[in-house]
Amino acid sequence: MVAPGTVTVTLLALAAAGPAAAGELRATVRNVKPNQGKVMVALFDSAEAQAAKRPRAGYFVAALGPELQVVFPDLPAGRYGLIAFQDLDNNGELATGLFGIPAEPHGFSRSARGSFGPPGFDDYAVAVGASGVATTEIRLVE
């Protein structure tokens, strides 16, 4: 059941058709500042893709309530990581401050946190099977 005020978004098309058997990744994004900008969620399939800033899929969704749910269907079995941020200034980019520290709410799947910088891919990766649904949470922090 989805909580009142929760927005659910499903990404309907991915870049390339996968095998017939496919899994799904669902994430609940929490601590969204309602009615302030948009939330960007990017799906990465490897540490290399994340480092190169090449998401497999991603989109912006209006921040209508305190949480939202995103759904990535038709994923081949593998490990995927989600990175999200709330674009409060509506410029399409994560605002950063001194030393590149994020100045807008941001988070990672599995609500992973890094100690001195962002967590590594292994810390926020979620296993998705060839069928069924994998779930995770992204808790936005400032």
C-alpha positions as CSV (number, residue, x, y, z in Angstrom):
1,M,0.0,0.0,0.0
2,V,1.3,3.5,-0.9
3,A,1.1,6.2,1.8
4,P,-1.2,9.2,1.2
5,G,0.7,12.0,-0.6
6,T,3.1,9.5,-2.2
7,V,3.7,9.8,-5.9
8,T,4.5,6.7,-7.9
9,V,6.4,6.9,-11.1
10,T,7.2,4.0,-13.5
11,L,9.8,4.3,-16.1
12,L,8.2,2.5,-19.0
13,A,11.0,2.3,-21.5
14,L,14.7,1.6,-21.1
15,A,17.4,2.1,-23.7
16,A,17.6,-1.5,-25.0
17,A,15.2,-4.4,-24.8
18,G,16.4,-7.0,-22.2
19,P,15.9,-10.7,-22.1
20,A,12.4,-12.1,-21.8
21,A,12.9,-12.7,-18.0
22,A,13.3,-9.4,-16.2
23,G,13.1,-8.1,-12.7
24,E,11.9,-4.8,-11.3
25,L,13.5,-2.3,-8.9
26,R,11.2,-0.2,-6.7
27,A,12.5,2.6,-4.4
28,T,10.8,4.8,-1.9
29,V,12.4,8.3,-1.8
30,R,11.8,9.8,1.7
31,N,12.4,13.2,3.2
32,V,11.3,15.1,0.1
33,K,10.6,18.8,0.6
34,P,7.0,19.0,-0.8
35,N,6.3,21.4,-3.6
36,Q,9.9,22.5,-4.0
37,G,11.5,21.7,-7.3
38,K,11.9,18.2,-8.7
39,V,13.5,15.0,-7.6
40,M,16.0,13.4,-10.0
41,V,16.6,9.6,-9.7
42,A,19.3,8.0,-11.7
43,L,19.8,4.2,-12.2
44,F,23.4,2.9,-12.6
45,D,24.4,-0.7,-13.4
46,S,28.1,-0.5,-12.4
47,A,30.6,1.6,-10.5
48,E,32.2,2.5,-13.8
49,A,28.9,3.9,-15.2
50,Q,28.4,5.9,-12.0
51,A,32.0,7.3,-12.1
52,A,31.4,8.3,-15.8
53,K,28.0,9.8,-15.0
54,R,26.3,7.5,-17.5
55,P,23.1,6.3,-15.9
56,R,21.2,3.4,-17.5
57,A,18.0,5.3,-16.9
58,G,16.7,8.3,-15.0
59,Y,14.2,11.0,-14.8
60,F,12.9,14.1,-12.9
61,V,9.6,14.0,-11.1
62,A,7.7,16.8,-9.4
63,A,8.2,16.9,-5.6
64,L,4.5,16.9,-4.7
65,G,4.7,15.1,-1.3
66,P,7.1,14.1,1.4
67,E,7.9,10.8,-0.3
68,L,7.6,9.3,-3.7
69,Q,8.0,5.8,-5.2
70,V,9.9,5.1,-8.4
71,V,9.7,1.9,-10.3
72,F,12.3,0.6,-12.9
73,P,10.7,-2.4,-14.7
74,D,12.2,-4.9,-17.1
75,L,15.7,-5.0,-15.7
76,P,18.0,-7.9,-16.5
77,A,19.3,-9.7,-13.5
78,G,22.2,-7.8,-11.9
79,R,23.2,-5.2,-9.4
80,Y,21.9,-1.6,-9.7
81,G,22.4,1.5,-7.7
82,L,20.2,4.6,-7.4
83,I,21.3,8.1,-6.8
84,A,18.7,10.8,-6.1
85,F,18.7,14.5,-5.4
86,Q,16.0,17.2,-5.0
87,D,16.6,20.0,-7.4
88,L,15.4,22.9,-5.3
89,D,16.7,25.6,-7.6
90,N,15.3,24.0,-10.8
91,N,18.6,24.2,-12.7
92,G,18.8,20.5,-13.6
93,E,22.0,19.9,-11.6
94,L,23.0,19.1,-8.0
95,A,24.1,22.3,-6.4
96,T,27.3,22.0,-4.4
97,G,29.1,24.1,-1.9
98,L,32.6,24.3,-0.5
99,F,34.8,21.3,-1.5
100,G,32.0,19.9,-3.8
101,I,29.7,19.0,-0.8
102,P,26.1,18.7,-2.0
103,A,24.0,21.8,-1.1
104,E,20.7,20.2,-2.0
105,P,19.0,17.1,-0.5
106,H,20.5,13.9,-1.9
107,G,20.6,10.2,-1.2
108,F,21.5,6.7,-2.4
109,S,19.7,3.4,-2.6
110,R,19.8,1.4,0.6
111,S,20.0,4.8,2.3
112,A,23.8,4.3,2.1
113,R,26.1,7.0,3.5
114,G,29.8,7.5,2.8
115,S,32.2,8.6,5.6
116,F,34.3,11.1,3.6
117,G,32.4,11.6,0.4
118,P,29.8,9.5,-1.4
119,P,29.4,5.8,-0.7
120,G,31.0,3.3,-3.1
121,F,28.8,1.4,-5.6
122,D,28.9,-1.8,-3.5
123,D,27.5,0.1,-0.5
124,Y,24.4,1.2,-2.4
125,A,23.9,-1.5,-5.0
126,V,20.7,-3.6,-4.9
127,A,20.5,-7.1,-6.4
128,V,17.7,-7.5,-8.9
129,G,16.8,-11.1,-9.9
130,A,15.7,-12.4,-13.3
131,S,12.1,-12.0,-12.1
132,G,10.3,-10.6,-9.1
133,V,10.6,-7.2,-7.4
134,A,13.5,-5.8,-5.4
135,T,12.9,-2.9,-3.1
136,T,15.0,-0.2,-1.5
137,E,14.8,3.1,0.3
138,I,16.5,6.4,-0.5
139,R,16.5,8.8,2.4
140,L,17.3,12.4,1.2
141,V,19.7,14.3,3.5
142,E,21.2,17.8,3.3
